[in-house]
Amino acid sequence: MAEVPDLETTVAKVGLPLRIDVGQMAGADAAGLRALQRLRGRGACLIGASPYIGLLLEEPAGEAEGEPEKQ
């Protein structure tokens, strides 16, 4: 969650479309997953995801953390 504003600021500076290498991610909280899902929905390409991170990115953010998804 703490890194989401930095990610969004960087993406705003660089612009989309963008390739984001998530190959070194070991995990992410619900806020981070939602941010990555939003970016992907806007055209960013997430590359290098491990099978675990890939599964987390496919389900609604929050469910993996045991939190209800916020609308």
Protein Blocks (a to p, Z undefined) as FASTA:
>chain_A
ZZmmmmmmmmmmnopaddddfklpgbdcfklmmmmmmmmmnopacehiafklmmmmmpcg
hjlnopacdZZ
